[in-house]
Structures are given as C-alpha cells and as structure tokens.
Amino acid sequence: MRRQIGAAMAVIITCGAAHAQMALTLPLPSDATVTATQYQCDGGRDLAVRYVNAGANRLAVIPLEGEELLFANVVAASGARYVSGMWQWWVKGKQATLTRADDVDITCQAIADPEN
C-alpha cells in the first residue's frame, strides 16, 4: 500500500555495544512514498520491508538480526538492488534475494502489501 508522506520520516538505528539509539530524520518532499511489502523467505522466515522513494533517493528498511537496517539503492543490471554494509537485497518482480557477504543466498517471495 502506498502512503504519501509530507513531513519527515524517522528511522531508529541501534548501534554500538552499549546499544545507544540514534534517530535519523529524513526530510521528504510532498511526492515521496513509503511502501511496505511482506516477503516469505527460505526456512519460513518472514520479512516486512519498507521502501522509501523520494526524488532520486531510493531506500529499503529491512529488519535483520534485531535491528532495522537502512539499505541504499545501487546500480543493477535488472531489478532493484539495495546494499547495507555486508548485506545485499535484490528485487525483481515479486522475487527477492537477501545475501550476506560470504554466505548463502536467501530467496524470498512477495506475499502481501500490508497496511503501513
């Protein structure tokens, strides 16, 4: 489901051994959208991914290992490819692949667009 955002979006990022919290506020233009998609992945794992599209900026917010990681869109031959540190999220149609550096790919399938 798409939702127009006129003000700003705050993303909470947990960092460091002390688990300090830092808020990152992104001013979004009036035509920015935030779209949420539910994925079912290998091993029965579910992922709720939020996509933020604002002008030339394309982001994905993905909950992994107890944190919400912010992925930035990068150049891809086809589909949409996002990266965050050692992680890669590659989406083409309803199929997605989550990869951690030097690890096995996890295949995911979009199953629903939940309410935002």
N, C-alpha and C positions, 0 to 999 in steps of 0.2 A: 504494500500500500504506500502511496506517495503522500507526503505531507509537506506543505510549504513552510519554510522557516524564515521569519522576517528579522529576528533579533540576533541571537548568538547561540552557539551550542557549547556546552561544557563537557569535556571528556576527563574522567578521573583516571589517572595513571598511578599505579603503585610502584614505587621504586626503592632500591636500596635494601640493605639488610635490616634497617630499622623500620621498614615498611612505612616510610613517610609518604604522605599523599601530596600530589601537586595537581592543581587544576589548570588545564589548558583551555583557554577560551578562544574560539574561532569566530570572528565576525562574519556573518553570512549575508550575501546580497538577497534581496527580496525574491529572486527567482531560484534560489538554492533549494535542493530537495534532499530529504533523508528517506531512504527506502530500506525496509527490513525484509530479509529473506531467511527462511528456515531451511536448513540443509540436514539430510540424514547421511552419515558417513560410514565407512567401513567399521565393522565392530559394533554397530548400533549406536555410535556416538552422534549426538545432535549438536548442531552449531546454529546459533542465531546471529546472522551477520547483518550489520547496518552499513549501508553505502551512503556516503555524503558527496553530493555533486554540487559544486559552487564555482561557476565560471570555468577556468582552466584547471581547477583543483578537483581531483577525484580521490576519495579516501574510502577505506573499508575499516570498520571497527569490529574486531573478532575476539571473543573471549577464549583465551588459551592459558592453561597452566595457572588458573586462579587470577588472571589479570585480563584487562581489556587492552589488547594491543592495537595500535594505530598503524595501518598499512597504507602506503602511498602507491598510487598507480604509476607504473613504468611502461616503457615501450614493449609491445608484444607483437609477434608476427600475426597472431589472430586471437580473438577473445580479449579479455581484460586481465592484466597481470598486476598484482599488488605485492609489495615486499615490506617487511618489518624485521630488521636485524637478520637473524638466521632463518626466518620464515618466508615462504612464498605462497601466495594464494592466487590460483589461475582459474578463471571462469570462462567458459564458452557455452552459451545457451544455458541449459539447466544443469550442466555437468561442471564440477569444480574439483580441483586437486590442491590439497594442502601438503606442502613439503617443508621439512626442517632440514637444514644443511646436513649432508652425510647421513640421511635417514631414509626410510621407505616412504613413498608417496601414500597419502590417504585420499581415497576417492570419495567424493560427496555428490549427492543429487538434491537439487532444489525440490522441496515438497510443499511449501506454502509461503505466502507472503503474509506474515502475521500483522496484527494491528500494531501501529507504532505508539 
